Amino acid sequence: MPPVIDPDKCIRCGKCADTCPEDVYFGSGKKQVPQVTYPQECAYCNGCVEECPVEGTIRLRIPLPMMLLYKPTA
């Protein structure tokens, strides 16, 4: 379940692609909506969601087995 980017909200800054430690957005061009090239590599670190300047642009769907261990920080 890779990150989902809303193309209507995306300002095409590329911060999500630059931030991703797993290079999920490999090959995404500058000034374009980033494409999830390697969805299976996503570690669900939430870095792309946190780094995005427009809230709600990137939605990260965490798999159920990981949700059982996930504890959101306040």
C-alpha positions in Angstrom: 0.0 0.0 0.0 2.2 2.8 -1.3 1.8 6.5 -0.6 -1.1 8.2 -2.6 -0.5 11.7 -3.9 -3.4 14.0 -4.8 -2.3 15.7 -8.0 -4.7 18.5 -7.5 -3.1 19.5 -4.2 0.5 18.8 -5.2 2.6 21.9 -5.8 5.4 19.8 -7.4 8.1 20.9 -5.1 9.8 17.4 -5.0 10.4 17.4 -1.2 8.7 14.0 -0.8 11.1 12.5 -3.3 14.1 14.1 -1.8 13.1 13.0 1.7 12.3 9.4 1.0 15.1 7.1 2.5 13.9 4.1 0.4 13.8 6.0 -2.9 10.2 5.0 -3.5 9.8 8.0 -5.9 12.8 7.0 -8.0 12.9 8.7 -11.4 10.3 11.4 -10.6 11.1 14.5 -12.5 11.4 18.0 -11.1 8.3 20.2 -11.4 6.1 17.1 -11.9 3.8 15.2 -9.6 6.0 12.5 -8.1 5.3 8.9 -9.2 5.6 6.0 -6.8 8.0 3.9 -8.8 8.9 1.2 -6.1 5.8 0.9 -3.9 7.0 -2.4 -2.3 10.1 -0.5 -0.9 8.0 1.9 1.2 8.9 1.6 4.9 5.9 3.7 6.0 8.2 6.1 7.8 5.8 9.0 7.1 8.7 11.2 6.1 7.1 12.3 2.8 3.8 13.2 4.6 5.6 15.2 7.2 7.9 17.0 4.7 5.1 18.0 2.3 4.3 21.7 2.7 0.6 21.2 1.7 -1.3 19.3 4.3 -3.4 16.4 2.9 -1.5 16.0 -0.3 0.1 12.7 0.5 -1.9 9.9 2.1 0.0 7.0 3.6 -2.0 3.8 3.9 -0.3 1.7 6.6 -1.0 -2.1 6.3 -3.0 -3.7 9.0 -0.2 -5.7 10.5 1.9 -2.6 10.9 -1.1 -0.6 12.3 -1.3 -3.0 15.2 2.2 -1.9 16.2 1.9 1.8 15.2 1.5 4.4 17.9 1.0 7.9 16.7 3.0 10.6 18.4 1.1 13.6 19.8 
